[in-house]
Amino acid sequence: MKALLFIFSLLICTVGLKSQELNLIPYPKNVKQLSGFYSLVKGTELVAEKKEFQPLLQYFNQAWAEQYKVKNKQELSVKLSKVQGGISGSYTLRTDTKFIQIAAPDDSGLFNGLTTLLQLCLSATANKKTINIPRLIIQDEPQFGWRGVMLDESRHFFGTKTVKQLLDWMAFYKLNKFHWHLTDANGWRLEIKKYPLLTTIGGRGNFTDSLAAARYYTQAEIRDIVSYASVRNITIIPEIDMPGHASASNHAYPEFSGGKVSENPDFTFDPANEGTYTYLSNILTEVASLFPGKMVHLGGDEVTLGIDAWKSNPRVQNMMKEKKFTDFTELEHYFLKRMTDSASKKGLHVICWDEAVSANLPSDKVYIQWWRHNKPNSLTEAISKGYKVILSPRLPLYFDFVQDAAHQSGRKWGGLYNSYLDIYHYPKPNEQLKNVLGVQANIWTETIATDQRLEFLLFPRIAALAESGWTSPEAKSEEKFNLRLKSQIALYKAKGIYFYNPFSTKESSEKIDFKKEKEVID
């Protein structure tokens, strides 16, 4: 965080923008610039006029203190107020010669206003003792309430420091949902007290080394990261993948495995074992106690990759006959309905990948995440059935896809890749946005094992994602965005981020963790 904030102080001296364009990403909806400045003494600590709002200033003051370390700190009273009207996350920010005020309908809006103020402060002209913030009035609101990033830590584990750095950047760009993919075939990364083998055995290995030592987050570490995210207006949504992608869990507790006779042995949970539901329900009880966001992602994708094992599972065969199921899809849907009901009783709103649309889960208890860009009918069906939908199609929102045609490591789809402009221009003006909660970029880590590789795929696309989620298609200007993004590129360089520079491709050689990419399961 410290290095990040040092770099943002260089904004004003990197790339010159047109006078009416501020160095802000995402760019506000309405900006009225006035003559004059508000002079803020370096090292000033903001204090809310009303004490109830003081916790919202924690992120700003932490960032500000790291930027300007002075012995004699001064306090500035800033007026934060709740107002009627406006959508969640919206705000009005006014800086004048003698005061700063932010008004919003909720805490999210106040935080967003403070984040804009922070960007203004860190990019303002400065002298020895003060910085000059332009007088202005900003009226702003997000296009979507859901602006997310998913990190897969089952295939490769990164740890607390890396996750917190990602959360810092998310907060700075007003991204507010962190989908944490903590369980999958390659590793179980979340401590569950009732089932310790999930981490001591299930936490072993990763996508490239099945013998790697167990790595996972303790519950204390989870609570610390959840608290860190909360201060940054970020809700964390854990994913406990089921009934497929369950190999790591099944290695720890094989009695709940759907079977080994399959191309992907132990890939599924056993949907015909009553103990499976007790086991998973107990896990969800602990999950609910760790994540106050009251949401859980249950996966529900790609179950067919391990479903052959059910053919030789006697319990499955008996259940098929007893319940008169005609195919395994009906059994899969039965499983998802039971687990959705279990999660709902614990106060958790469920999210599933778009394969679950056909399961007809209750639309008031489930969000659908559309990821299969080549199956637009799944999106249409989800919307027609009344589901709220999160848009995260492989094209253009999978960040494990390469950024440039010349890049060799990472994914493409029929030669197609995900450039920053593909992300910036998504969704298109003619996209169907009814019932759409928002957008989310997914970072799958089959080809990502190091922080450098993660950074190379994340930057500068995270800035484009910010505008994708915040700015309406009609308000976007590629020319203006490129001007502001060039400033960001300069910041990444100065900070030591291993970024990709789309404006000077020779400057940033591809960081490759693995020479060849395997055909992989998402």
Secondary structure as UniProt FT lines:
FT   HELIX           2..8
FT   TURN            9..10
FT   HELIX           11..13
FT   TURN            19..20
FT   STRAND          30..41
FT   TURN            42..43
FT   STRAND          45..48
FT   HELIX           51..57
FT   HELIX           58..67
FT   STRAND          75..82
FT   TURN            88..89
FT   STRAND          91..95
FT   STRAND          100..104
FT   HELIX           107..122
FT   STRAND          125..126
FT   STRAND          130..140
FT   STRAND          146..152
FT   HELIX           160..172
FT   TURN            173..174
FT   STRAND          177..181
FT   STRAND          183..184
FT   TURN            185..186
FT   STRAND          187..188
FT   TURN            193..194
FT   HELIX           197..200
FT   TURN            201..203
FT   TURN            210..211
FT   HELIX           219..231
FT   TURN            232..233
FT   STRAND          235..242
FT   HELIX           247..252
FT   HELIX           254..256
FT   TURN            265..266
FT   TURN            271..272
FT   HELIX           274..290
FT   TURN            292..293
FT   STRAND          295..299
FT   HELIX           303..312
FT   HELIX           314..322
FT   TURN            323..324
FT   HELIX           328..345
FT   TURN            346..347
FT   STRAND          349..353
FT   HELIX           354..359
FT   TURN            363..365
FT   STRAND          366..370
FT   TURN            373..374
FT   HELIX           376..384
FT   TURN            385..386
FT   STRAND          388..391
FT   HELIX           394..397
FT   TURN            399..400
FT   TURN            405..406
FT   TURN            414..415
FT   HELIX           420..424
FT   TURN            429..430
FT   TURN            434..435
FT   STRAND          436..443
FT   TURN            446..447
FT   HELIX           451..458
FT   TURN            459..460
FT   HELIX           461..470
FT   HELIX           473..475
FT   HELIX           478..495
FT   TURN            502..503
FT   HELIX           505..507
//
